[in-house]
Amino acid sequence: EAAEAAGDADVFVVTEMSHPGALDYLQARAEEMAAMARDSGATGIIAPATRPERVTALRGIIGPDMLIL
């Protein structure tokens, strides 16, 4: 709904981050959030740049066209 309500604005979904605590709270749901972002038409996702293996895994879920910040 948020992506649709945003109209022409870009929507980025926070899927995972690299700060302490993120492993405990975000990583467990990162793949689910990435799929939700893909399916909702979001512009892209937020992923942990310091964990390239996670960026690769999330890219595999969202496909080649969505942005990753």
C-alpha positions as CSV (number, residue, x, y, z in Angstrom):
1,E,0.0,0.0,0.0
2,A,2.8,2.4,0.8
3,A,4.4,2.1,-2.6
4,E,1.1,2.6,-4.3
5,A,0.2,5.6,-2.1
6,A,3.6,7.2,-2.8
7,G,2.6,7.9,-6.3
8,D,5.6,9.2,-8.2
9,A,7.8,9.2,-5.0
10,D,10.5,6.5,-4.6
11,V,9.9,3.9,-1.8
12,F,12.8,2.0,-0.3
13,V,12.2,-0.9,2.0
14,V,14.7,-1.5,4.8
15,T,15.5,-5.2,4.6
16,E,18.7,-5.4,6.6
17,M,21.4,-3.2,8.1
18,S,24.9,-3.7,9.5
19,H,24.8,-2.0,12.9
20,P,24.9,-4.0,16.1
21,G,21.6,-5.6,16.8
22,A,20.6,-5.8,13.1
23,L,21.5,-9.5,13.1
24,D,19.1,-10.1,15.9
25,Y,16.2,-8.2,14.6
26,L,16.4,-7.6,10.8
27,Q,18.3,-10.5,9.2
28,A,15.7,-13.0,10.3
29,R,13.1,-11.3,8.1
30,A,15.3,-9.8,5.4
31,E,14.4,-12.2,2.6
32,E,10.7,-11.9,3.5
33,M,11.0,-8.1,3.4
34,A,12.9,-8.2,0.1
35,A,10.2,-10.3,-1.5
36,M,7.6,-7.9,-0.1
37,A,9.4,-4.9,-1.6
38,R,9.6,-6.7,-5.0
39,D,6.0,-7.7,-5.0
40,S,4.7,-4.3,-3.9
41,G,6.5,-2.3,-6.6
42,A,8.9,-0.5,-4.3
43,T,11.8,1.4,-6.0
44,G,14.4,-0.6,-4.1
45,I,15.7,-1.9,-0.8
46,I,18.2,-0.9,1.9
47,A,20.9,-3.6,2.4
48,P,24.1,-3.9,4.5
49,A,27.0,-2.7,2.3
50,T,29.5,-4.2,4.7
51,R,28.0,-7.7,4.1
52,P,28.4,-8.3,0.4
53,E,27.2,-11.9,0.7
54,R,23.9,-10.6,2.1
55,V,23.6,-8.0,-0.7
56,T,24.1,-10.8,-3.2
57,A,21.4,-13.0,-1.5
58,L,18.9,-10.1,-1.5
59,R,19.7,-9.2,-5.1
60,G,18.7,-12.8,-6.0
61,I,15.3,-12.2,-4.4
62,I,14.5,-8.8,-5.8
63,G,16.0,-9.3,-9.3
64,P,18.3,-7.1,-11.4
65,D,16.0,-4.0,-11.9
66,M,15.4,-2.8,-8.3
67,L,17.8,-0.4,-6.7
68,I,19.9,-1.4,-3.6
69,L,21.1,1.3,-1.3
